Amino acid sequence: MKIKILGGGCPKCKKLAKLAEETAAELNLDFEIEKITDINEIISYGVMLTPALVVDGEVLISGSVPSKEEITRCLSGN
């Protein structure tokens, strides 16, 4: 599973990255996390508000830091 965190490195972006990594590890997923800070690349995903969570190329959350439960649903496909 390829997880990307889109954002400029603000505290919210860092929190989302930490939550996504912790959740993926707890779910025993085979995952890789990449942090995207380049504004042009972020825009290429159609994201105008960060932070954003992208899983396997699909933007699932944008503009807020989701709860751990929301991240669990996104990563487990539920």
C-alpha positions in Angstrom: 0.0 0.0 0.0 1.3 3.4 -1.0 0.3 6.2 1.4 1.1 9.8 0.5 0.7 12.8 2.8 0.3 16.0 0.8 1.2 19.2 2.6 3.8 21.8 3.3 5.1 20.4 6.5 2.8 22.3 8.9 1.8 20.7 12.3 -1.4 19.4 10.9 0.5 17.7 8.1 2.9 16.1 10.5 0.0 14.9 12.7 -1.7 13.3 9.8 1.5 11.5 8.8 2.1 10.2 12.3 -1.5 9.0 12.6 -1.4 7.3 9.2 1.9 5.6 10.0 0.7 4.4 13.4 -2.6 3.2 12.1 -1.1 1.3 9.1 1.4 -0.4 11.5 -1.4 -1.4 13.9 -3.4 -2.9 11.0 -0.2 -4.9 10.0 -0.3 -3.5 6.5 2.5 -3.7 4.1 2.9 0.1 3.5 5.2 2.8 2.4 4.6 6.5 3.4 5.8 9.4 1.2 5.4 13.0 2.2 4.8 15.4 -0.7 5.5 19.0 -0.1 5.9 20.3 -3.7 2.9 22.6 -4.3 2.7 21.7 -8.0 2.6 18.0 -7.2 0.0 18.6 -4.6 -2.2 20.5 -7.1 -1.7 17.7 -9.6 -3.8 15.6 -7.3 -6.6 18.2 -7.4 -6.0 19.1 -3.8 -6.5 22.7 -2.8 -6.5 22.3 1.0 -3.9 20.4 2.9 -3.2 18.2 4.6 -4.4 15.4 2.4 -4.3 11.6 2.6 -3.7 9.7 -0.7 -3.9 5.9 -0.7 -2.8 4.0 -3.8 -3.2 7.2 -5.9 -6.7 8.1 -4.6 -7.3 11.2 -2.5 -9.4 10.1 0.4 -9.2 13.0 2.8 -8.3 16.7 2.1 -8.3 19.8 4.2 -8.4 18.3 7.7 -6.8 16.0 10.1 -9.1 13.0 10.4 -9.7 10.9 13.5 -7.8 7.7 13.9 -11.1 5.9 13.3 -11.5 7.6 9.9 -7.9 6.7 8.9 -8.6 3.1 9.9 -11.6 3.0 7.6 -9.6 4.5 4.8 -6.7 2.2 5.2 -8.7 -1.0 5.7 -11.1 -0.2 2.8 -14.2 0.0 5.0 
